Structures are given as C-alpha cells and as structure tokens.
Amino acid sequence: MRLKGRWSWMLVALVALAAANVAHVPAGDFAVREGPGGSVLPLGSGLHLRVPLYHRLYVYDSTPVVLDGPVDVVTKDHAGFKLPVRIAGRASASDVLTFHRGRSGREPRVYIEERLKAAVIAAARGFNADEILSPQIDRRLAPLVSADLITRGIADDGLIVSSPEPRVVFNAVVDYLRRRFPASARALAERSLVADPKEALYHAALGQVLEAEGKKDEAEQKYLEALYYDPTALEPMSRLYVFYQTTQDPARIMKLERLLEASLEKKKDSAIHHDWLGQVYLREGKYDKATMAFHTAVGLAPKEAQFQINLGGLEAKQGKVDDAIAAFQKALELKPDHPLALFNLGTAYALKGEMDKALEYFHRAERSGPPNHALFNSLAQAYVQKGQLDRAAEYLRRSLALRPDQPDRRETLKKLEAQIRKKA
C-alpha cells in the first residue's frame, strides 16, 4: 500500500512536470519561443515544448486591430488636416519573427495601432493636398501603406479613405491661396464642386479662388450660391459682409440685411450673425434694432470681447458715453490687452473731456497693438488739448509716415510746427 501511494505521487509529479514543460498555442494563433542567447523560433497552434526559466513563449492573437477614424496627416506640400480612414491590421503568421522583433516589448495591439497610423501618415506625406483630397485616393495610398506594414510583420485588409469634412477642403483651398498656389487651389475647389455641387463650402471655396483672382463679381455669385444651399454658413456670409459693408450702395446694404435675417431664421442662436446684423442696423441708423441685435450677440456669447466692443460703439454713437465706457470695460475684463477696446475707451474719455484718462488708454492701446494712424491722430489731438504741442506734432508725424494721404492732418501739422517755432 505504501509503495502504491508512492507511485501515485510520482505519477502526479511527472504529469505536473510535463504540463510545466508543454505550452498550448490556441488554434488560429501563433507564437515565438525565445531561448538563451536570443535564439527565437516561430510556432504555430498546438502543443509545444517549453522549459521553464529556460524558454520564454510569446503568443500572438490573430484578431485584427481596427483603426477607424481621423488621422492627422501632413502632405507633401505642407498642408495639415485630419484624414478619415479605416484599416484593420494584425500580426502576420508568415512574418511573426519580424513582428516580434519590431514591437520591442510593447503590447502587440498597441504596437499594431501605432504602426497603422504611422503608415498612413508616411504614405500621405508623398502626395500634395489636392491629391489626398481627391476621390479614390485610397487606391494610391493603400499599396504604400501595406508595403510599410508588411516590413514590420503586420498584414492588413486594405485601406479605405472616406471623404473628409467639407471644411477640410475649404481650409485646404484657403491655405493654398495663402501660400500662393492658386492653380492647386482652383483645381481642388473645382473638383470638389463637381463631386458635390450642393455643398455650400465648396461654392465658398471657389469664391475664395475667384476673389484671389480679382474676379469680385463672380466671387460674390459663388458666395450667394453657397448661402442658397446653406443660409447659416459662416464662410460665405463673412465675405459678403465685407463686400457689402464696404460699399456705398444702399441697395447692397439692404440685401445684406435680408441675407442675415434669413440666416437667423434658420439658426437663431448664432451670435456672430446677430452681431453682423447689428452692424448693418447701425449703419442704416436703426438704433433700436441694432441695440437688440448687439445685446442678443452678447447674451449668446458673453465671453466674446468683440461683441462688447461693438455694443459700446453703438452706445457711444447715441451719445451714451457712460454706457459705452461700461461696455468697453467689460471687454477689457475678458481681454485686458485688446487694442480696439483700449482705443475706444480712450476715445470715450476724450469725449467726456477727461484727457489724462484718455491718454492712459491711448498709450495702452499703442503698446498692445501694431502702429495705427487713427490711434496716432487721437493721441495728437489729446496732446493738443493738454497744450503739449511737441508731443502732438510727434504723433502727427508718425501718423503721416504710416498713411501719407491725409491732407487735413498734414495741414494741422504745419500749423502746430508754426506755433512751436513761434513759442521758441
């Protein structure tokens, strides 16, 4: 009995020893066994010998890792945007040793996801933005991505590139124009518009191209077409706002008013549209409507300093100087070094005859923003009021250096210089 029990324990020990030395790789998976001195051996599914403390076994899951979403890419011509892609990658059984070495201790799924993104980024870098944003670009990118991945032991099921957001195309067109690539900008805008003729931002993109080419009337029509498809689109409305507000044609101002009102019928909570409409009402002398529009803009975007400044400008226009000062002060609470708020606050104090405060804010505006002939003229006028003619003449000279075509200021400077000489 004692002998039989001993054999039972020996049998159990042998089974345990065998279990410790045999590893199981599940069906469909594969593994790498590392031995002393860095020797490696690829293994398929099934049972495999592994000596504890002598071998290390790394089992790799064949379930694919899916990358499905936007990837930040930079193109050959240095445009940057998010490219929506879908690709699935997995460790390749035929290149398991390459994969094993490449992952350098990183968790396999993390490594695969990193390499999927990196392969897309590297492939996109070989094309210009207008190529990347063209239809069926995945046919050109996919072979490059696959070739990159397979050198790292990763197999993929093919790259799919989705159409990017229209704003990506619009921004790429604007970026091309900014960097003086007009042909590429036009090609991208036209091709996008052919692909989707009802997309407002594609019409706006072509409008930007036409405007850059000096074809203002044609650009205007494109912006109007954009608003036909999307009355709330900011990009075309912002350009039409500039076009019409800088004109002296009352009919165009009324047209701008109608466009903005139509936009707000579609989207009542757009602060910038209310602000633009307030500016139009202000120009038309409709102060009650302007007040309502500016207050609505401020209510919708209370942290936007510019809306407070515009409200203050309306108050000053109506002679409500204290209300204007309060609005400008609120703007400075939001953005303490805002040059326009500082300038307008200085102007408001000048209207009240408080020249020391006016000069304080004028000089803060001078330090906060680029040189400005209007600011220099206001400083000159304030120093005249203070009787400091030398300082007044100094700022008039600086104003004329920035903008020589000011005959009235030039005449004022001559008179000041004559008075200075007479005093001397």
C-alpha positions as CSV (number, residue, x, y, z in Angstrom):
1,M,0.0,0.0,0.0
2,R,2.8,2.3,0.9
3,L,4.6,1.6,-2.4
4,K,1.4,2.1,-4.4
5,G,0.9,5.5,-2.8
6,R,4.4,6.5,-3.6
7,W,4.0,5.6,-7.3
8,S,0.8,7.7,-7.4
9,W,2.7,10.7,-6.1
10,M,5.4,10.1,-8.6
11,L,2.8,9.9,-11.4
12,V,1.3,13.2,-10.3
13,A,4.7,14.8,-10.2
14,L,5.5,13.6,-13.7
15,V,2.2,14.9,-15.1
16,A,2.9,18.3,-13.4
17,L,6.4,18.4,-14.8
18,A,5.1,17.6,-18.3
19,A,2.4,20.3,-18.0
20,A,5.1,22.8,-17.0
21,N,7.2,21.9,-20.0
22,V,4.4,21.9,-22.6
23,A,2.7,25.1,-23.8
24,H,-0.5,25.3,-25.7
25,V,-1.0,27.8,-28.6
26,P,-4.7,28.2,-29.4
27,A,-6.0,27.4,-32.9
28,G,-5.6,30.4,-35.2
29,D,-2.9,32.0,-33.0
30,F,0.8,31.6,-33.3
31,A,3.8,32.2,-31.1
32,V,7.5,32.9,-30.8
33,R,9.7,30.9,-28.4
34,E,12.8,32.6,-27.1
35,G,15.8,30.7,-25.8
36,P,19.2,31.5,-24.3
37,G,21.4,33.9,-26.3
38,G,18.4,35.5,-28.1
39,S,17.5,32.5,-30.2
40,V,13.9,32.6,-31.5
41,L,11.7,30.0,-33.1
42,P,8.2,30.7,-34.6
43,L,5.5,28.3,-33.5
44,G,2.1,27.5,-34.9
45,S,-1.0,26.4,-33.0
46,G,-0.9,23.2,-30.9
47,L,1.3,21.8,-28.1
48,H,5.0,22.9,-27.9
49,L,7.8,22.1,-25.6
50,R,8.9,24.9,-23.3
51,V,11.4,24.5,-20.5
52,P,10.6,26.9,-17.6
53,L,13.2,29.5,-16.8
54,Y,15.0,28.5,-20.0
55,H,12.4,29.4,-22.6
56,R,10.0,32.3,-23.0
57,L,6.9,32.0,-25.0
58,Y,5.0,34.9,-26.7
59,V,1.6,34.0,-28.0
60,Y,0.1,36.4,-30.6
61,D,-3.6,36.9,-31.2
62,S,-4.7,36.9,-34.8
63,T,-7.7,39.1,-34.1
64,P,-7.3,42.3,-36.2
65,V,-6.8,45.7,-34.7
66,V,-9.1,48.2,-36.4
67,L,-8.2,51.9,-37.0
68,D,-11.4,53.7,-37.9
69,G,-11.3,57.5,-37.6
70,P,-9.4,60.6,-38.5
71,V,-5.6,60.6,-38.7
72,D,-3.6,63.8,-38.6
73,V,-1.6,64.0,-41.8
74,V,0.8,66.5,-43.3
75,T,1.1,66.4,-47.1
76,K,4.0,66.8,-49.4
77,D,3.1,70.5,-49.9
78,H,2.9,71.0,-46.1
79,A,-0.8,71.1,-45.7
80,G,-2.1,69.6,-42.5
81,F,-5.6,68.1,-41.8
82,K,-7.5,65.1,-40.5
83,L,-7.9,62.3,-43.0
84,P,-10.7,59.8,-42.2
85,V,-9.5,56.3,-42.7
86,R,-10.4,52.7,-41.9
87,I,-7.9,49.9,-41.9
88,A,-7.5,46.6,-40.0
89,G,-4.1,45.1,-39.2
90,R,-2.9,42.0,-37.4
91,A,0.3,40.2,-36.8
92,S,1.3,38.2,-39.8
93,A,1.8,34.5,-39.2
94,S,4.3,34.4,-42.1
95,D,6.3,37.3,-40.7
96,V,5.9,36.6,-37.0
97,L,9.6,37.0,-36.3
98,T,9.7,40.4,-37.9
99,F,6.7,41.4,-35.9
100,H,8.1,40.0,-32.7
101,R,11.4,42.0,-33.1
102,G,9.6,45.2,-34.2
103,R,7.3,45.5,-31.3
104,S,10.2,45.9,-28.8
105,G,8.3,44.8,-25.8
106,R,5.3,46.9,-26.4
107,E,1.8,45.3,-26.1
108,P,1.0,43.9,-29.5
109,R,-2.3,45.6,-30.1
110,V,-0.8,49.0,-29.1
111,Y,2.1,48.4,-31.5
112,I,-0.2,47.5,-34.4
113,E,-2.3,50.6,-33.9
114,E,0.8,52.8,-33.7
115,R,2.1,51.3,-37.0
116,L,-1.2,51.6,-38.8
117,K,-1.3,55.4,-38.0
118,A,2.4,55.8,-38.9
119,A,2.0,54.0,-42.2
120,V,-1.0,56.2,-43.2
121,I,0.9,59.4,-42.2
122,A,4.1,58.3,-44.1
123,A,2.1,57.4,-47.2
124,A,0.2,60.8,-47.2
125,R,3.4,62.7,-47.0
126,G,4.2,61.6,-50.5
127,F,1.2,63.4,-52.1
128,N,0.0,67.0,-52.4
129,A,-3.1,68.0,-50.5
130,D,-5.2,68.3,-53.7
131,E,-4.3,64.7,-54.5
132,I,-5.0,63.4,-51.0
133,L,-8.4,65.1,-51.0
134,S,-9.4,63.7,-54.4
135,P,-11.8,60.8,-54.8
136,Q,-10.4,57.2,-54.7
137,I,-7.1,58.3,-53.2
138,D,-7.1,55.1,-51.2
139,R,-6.2,53.2,-54.4
140,R,-2.9,55.1,-54.4
141,L,-2.3,55.1,-50.7
142,A,-3.2,51.5,-49.9
143,P,-0.2,49.8,-51.6
144,L,2.2,52.2,-49.9
145,V,0.5,51.6,-46.5
146,S,0.6,47.8,-47.0
147,A,4.2,47.8,-48.1
148,D,5.2,49.8,-45.0
149,L,3.2,47.4,-42.7
150,I,4.5,44.1,-44.1
151,T,8.1,45.2,-43.4
152,R,7.1,45.3,-39.8
153,G,5.3,41.9,-39.8
154,I,1.8,43.3,-40.0
155,A,-0.8,42.2,-42.5
156,D,-3.8,44.5,-43.4
157,D,-7.1,44.0,-45.1
158,G,-6.8,47.2,-47.3
159,L,-7.1,50.9,-46.7
160,I,-10.4,52.8,-47.1
161,V,-10.3,56.6,-47.2
162,S,-13.6,58.3,-46.5
163,S,-14.5,61.8,-47.9
164,P,-13.2,64.4,-45.5
165,E,-15.4,67.1,-44.0
166,P,-16.1,69.9,-46.5
167,R,-14.4,72.3,-44.1
168,V,-11.2,70.3,-44.6
169,V,-11.4,71.0,-48.3
170,F,-12.3,74.7,-47.8
171,N,-9.4,75.2,-45.4
172,A,-7.0,73.5,-47.8
173,V,-8.1,75.8,-50.6
174,V,-7.6,78.9,-48.4
175,D,-4.2,77.5,-47.3
176,Y,-3.1,77.1,-50.9
177,L,-4.1,80.7,-51.7
178,R,-2.3,81.9,-48.6
179,R,0.8,80.1,-49.7
180,R,0.4,81.4,-53.3
181,F,-0.5,78.1,-55.1
182,P,-3.5,79.4,-57.0
183,A,-3.6,76.6,-59.6
184,S,-3.8,74.0,-56.9
185,A,-6.4,75.9,-55.0
186,R,-8.6,76.2,-58.1
187,A,-8.2,72.6,-59.1
188,L,-9.2,71.4,-55.6
189,A,-12.2,73.7,-55.4
190,E,-13.4,72.8,-58.9
191,R,-13.0,69.1,-58.4
192,S,-14.8,69.2,-55.1
193,L,-17.7,71.2,-56.5
194,V,-18.1,68.7,-59.4
195,A,-18.2,65.8,-56.9
196,D,-20.8,67.6,-54.7
197,P,-22.4,70.6,-56.4
198,K,-24.8,71.2,-53.5
199,E,-22.2,71.6,-50.8
200,A,-22.1,75.3,-49.6
201,L,-18.4,75.2,-48.5
202,Y,-17.3,74.0,-52.0
203,H,-19.0,77.0,-53.6
204,A,-17.4,79.2,-50.9
205,A,-14.0,77.7,-51.7
206,L,-14.3,78.5,-55.4
207,G,-15.5,82.0,-54.3
208,Q,-12.2,82.4,-52.4
209,V,-10.3,81.4,-55.6
210,L,-12.2,83.9,-57.8
211,E,-11.7,86.6,-55.2
212,A,-8.0,86.0,-55.2
213,E,-8.0,86.2,-59.0
214,G,-9.6,89.6,-58.8
215,K,-13.0,88.4,-60.1
216,K,-15.0,90.0,-57.3
217,D,-18.4,89.9,-59.1
218,E,-18.0,86.1,-59.9
219,A,-16.8,85.5,-56.3
220,E,-19.9,87.3,-55.0
221,Q,-22.2,85.0,-57.0
222,K,-20.4,81.9,-55.7
223,Y,-20.9,83.2,-52.1
224,L,-24.6,83.8,-52.8
225,E,-24.9,80.2,-54.2
226,A,-23.2,78.9,-51.1
227,L,-25.9,80.7,-48.9
228,Y,-28.6,79.3,-51.1
229,Y,-27.6,75.8,-50.1
230,D,-26.8,76.7,-46.5
231,P,-28.0,80.1,-45.3
232,T,-26.2,79.6,-42.0
233,A,-22.7,79.1,-43.5
234,L,-20.2,81.5,-41.8
235,E,-17.5,81.5,-44.5
236,P,-19.6,82.9,-47.5
237,M,-21.5,85.2,-45.2
238,S,-18.3,86.7,-43.8
239,R,-17.1,87.6,-47.2
240,L,-20.4,89.1,-48.4
241,Y,-20.5,91.1,-45.2
242,V,-17.1,92.6,-46.1
243,F,-18.2,93.2,-49.7
244,Y,-21.5,94.9,-48.8
245,Q,-20.4,96.8,-45.7
246,T,-17.6,98.5,-47.7
247,T,-19.9,99.7,-50.4
248,Q,-21.8,103.0,-50.6
249,D,-24.7,101.3,-52.3
250,P,-27.8,101.3,-50.1
251,A,-29.4,98.5,-52.1
252,R,-26.5,96.2,-51.3
253,I,-26.7,97.1,-47.6
254,M,-30.4,96.2,-47.6
255,K,-29.5,92.9,-49.4
256,L,-27.0,92.1,-46.7
257,E,-29.7,92.8,-44.1
258,R,-32.1,90.3,-45.8
259,L,-29.4,87.7,-46.1
260,L,-28.5,87.9,-42.4
261,E,-32.2,87.9,-41.3
262,A,-32.7,84.8,-43.5
263,S,-29.7,83.1,-41.8
264,L,-31.1,83.8,-38.3
265,E,-34.4,82.4,-39.3
266,K,-32.5,79.1,-39.8
267,K,-30.2,79.4,-36.8
268,K,-31.4,81.8,-34.1
269,D,-28.5,81.1,-31.7
270,S,-25.6,82.3,-34.0
271,A,-24.0,85.1,-32.1
272,I,-21.9,86.3,-35.0
273,H,-24.9,86.6,-37.3
274,H,-26.7,88.8,-34.7
275,D,-23.5,90.9,-34.3
276,W,-23.2,91.4,-38.1
277,L,-26.9,92.3,-38.3
278,G,-26.4,94.8,-35.5
279,Q,-23.6,96.4,-37.6
280,V,-25.9,96.7,-40.6
281,Y,-28.7,98.2,-38.5
282,L,-26.2,100.6,-37.0
283,R,-25.1,101.7,-40.5
284,E,-28.7,102.2,-41.5
285,G,-29.5,104.3,-38.4
286,K,-31.8,101.7,-37.0
287,Y,-30.5,102.1,-33.4
288,D,-33.3,100.2,-31.6
289,K,-32.8,97.2,-33.8
290,A,-29.1,97.4,-33.5
291,T,-29.3,97.6,-29.7
292,M,-31.4,94.4,-29.7
293,A,-29.1,92.6,-32.1
294,F,-25.9,93.5,-30.1
295,H,-27.4,92.6,-26.8
296,T,-28.5,89.2,-28.3
297,A,-25.0,88.6,-29.5
298,V,-23.6,89.4,-26.1
299,G,-26.1,87.2,-24.4
300,L,-25.3,84.2,-26.7
301,A,-21.5,84.7,-26.4
302,P,-20.8,86.6,-23.1
303,K,-17.1,85.8,-23.2
304,E,-16.6,87.4,-26.7
305,A,-14.8,90.7,-26.1
306,Q,-15.5,92.0,-29.7
307,F,-19.3,91.8,-29.2
308,Q,-19.0,94.0,-26.0
309,I,-16.8,96.5,-28.1
310,N,-19.5,96.7,-30.8
311,L,-22.2,97.3,-28.3
312,G,-20.1,100.0,-26.7
313,G,-19.6,101.6,-30.1
314,L,-23.4,101.8,-30.6
315,E,-23.8,103.4,-27.2
316,A,-21.1,106.0,-28.0
317,K,-22.8,106.7,-31.4
318,Q,-26.0,107.5,-29.5
319,G,-24.2,109.8,-27.0
320,K,-24.5,107.3,-24.1
321,V,-20.8,107.7,-23.2
322,D,-21.1,106.2,-19.7
323,D,-22.8,103.1,-21.1
324,A,-20.2,102.9,-23.8
325,I,-17.4,103.0,-21.2
326,A,-19.1,100.2,-19.2
327,A,-19.2,98.0,-22.3
328,F,-15.6,98.7,-23.2
329,Q,-14.5,97.9,-19.6
330,K,-16.4,94.6,-19.8
331,A,-14.4,93.8,-23.0
332,L,-11.2,94.5,-21.2
333,E,-12.2,92.2,-18.3
334,L,-12.4,89.5,-20.9
335,K,-9.3,90.5,-22.8
336,P,-7.2,93.0,-20.9
337,D,-4.9,94.0,-23.8
338,H,-7.5,94.2,-26.6
339,P,-6.2,97.2,-28.7
340,L,-9.6,98.3,-30.0
341,A,-11.2,98.2,-26.6
342,L,-8.4,100.3,-25.2
343,F,-8.6,102.8,-28.1
344,N,-12.4,103.1,-27.9
345,L,-12.2,103.6,-24.1
346,G,-9.6,106.3,-24.6
347,T,-11.9,108.0,-27.2
348,A,-14.9,107.8,-24.8
349,Y,-12.9,109.5,-22.0
350,A,-11.8,112.1,-24.5
351,L,-15.5,112.8,-25.3
352,K,-16.0,113.4,-21.6
353,G,-13.1,115.8,-21.5
354,E,-11.0,113.5,-19.2
355,M,-7.8,113.8,-21.2
356,D,-5.5,112.2,-18.7
357,K,-7.6,109.0,-18.7
358,A,-7.9,109.2,-22.5
359,L,-4.1,109.4,-22.8
360,E,-3.7,106.5,-20.4
361,Y,-5.8,104.2,-22.6
362,F,-4.5,105.5,-25.9
363,H,-0.9,104.7,-24.7
364,R,-2.0,101.2,-23.5
365,A,-3.5,100.7,-27.0
366,E,-0.3,101.8,-28.5
367,R,1.7,99.2,-26.5
368,S,-0.9,96.4,-27.2
369,G,-1.3,96.6,-31.0
370,P,0.5,97.4,-34.2
371,P,1.1,101.0,-35.3
372,N,-2.2,102.7,-36.2
373,H,-2.6,106.0,-37.9
374,A,-6.1,106.6,-36.3
375,L,-4.6,106.0,-32.8
376,F,-1.7,108.4,-33.5
377,N,-4.2,111.0,-34.7
378,S,-6.2,110.6,-31.5
379,L,-3.0,110.9,-29.4
380,A,-2.1,114.1,-31.2
381,Q,-5.5,115.6,-30.6
382,A,-5.4,114.7,-26.9
383,Y,-1.9,116.3,-26.5
384,V,-3.2,119.4,-28.3
385,Q,-6.0,119.6,-25.7
386,K,-3.3,119.2,-23.0
387,G,-1.3,122.0,-24.6
388,Q,1.7,119.7,-25.3
389,L,2.3,120.7,-28.9
390,D,5.6,119.0,-29.3
391,R,4.1,115.6,-28.4
392,A,1.1,116.3,-30.7
393,A,3.4,117.1,-33.6
394,E,5.4,113.9,-32.9
395,Y,2.3,111.7,-33.2
396,L,1.0,113.5,-36.3
397,R,4.4,112.8,-38.0
398,R,4.1,109.2,-37.1
399,S,0.6,109.1,-38.4
400,L,1.6,110.6,-41.8
401,A,4.5,108.2,-42.0
402,L,2.1,105.3,-41.9
403,R,-0.5,107.0,-44.1
404,P,0.7,110.0,-46.1
405,D,-2.6,110.7,-47.9
406,Q,-4.1,112.7,-45.0
407,P,-4.1,116.3,-46.3
408,D,-6.1,117.7,-43.3
409,R,-3.6,116.1,-40.8
410,R,-0.7,117.4,-42.9
411,E,-2.2,120.9,-42.7
412,T,-2.7,120.6,-38.9
413,L,0.9,119.5,-38.5
414,K,2.1,122.6,-40.4
415,K,0.1,124.9,-38.1
416,L,1.4,123.1,-35.0
417,E,5.0,123.4,-36.2
418,A,4.5,127.1,-36.8
419,Q,3.1,127.6,-33.3
420,I,6.1,125.6,-31.8
421,R,8.6,127.8,-33.7
422,K,6.7,131.0,-32.6
423,K,6.9,129.9,-29.0
424,A,10.6,129.1,-29.3
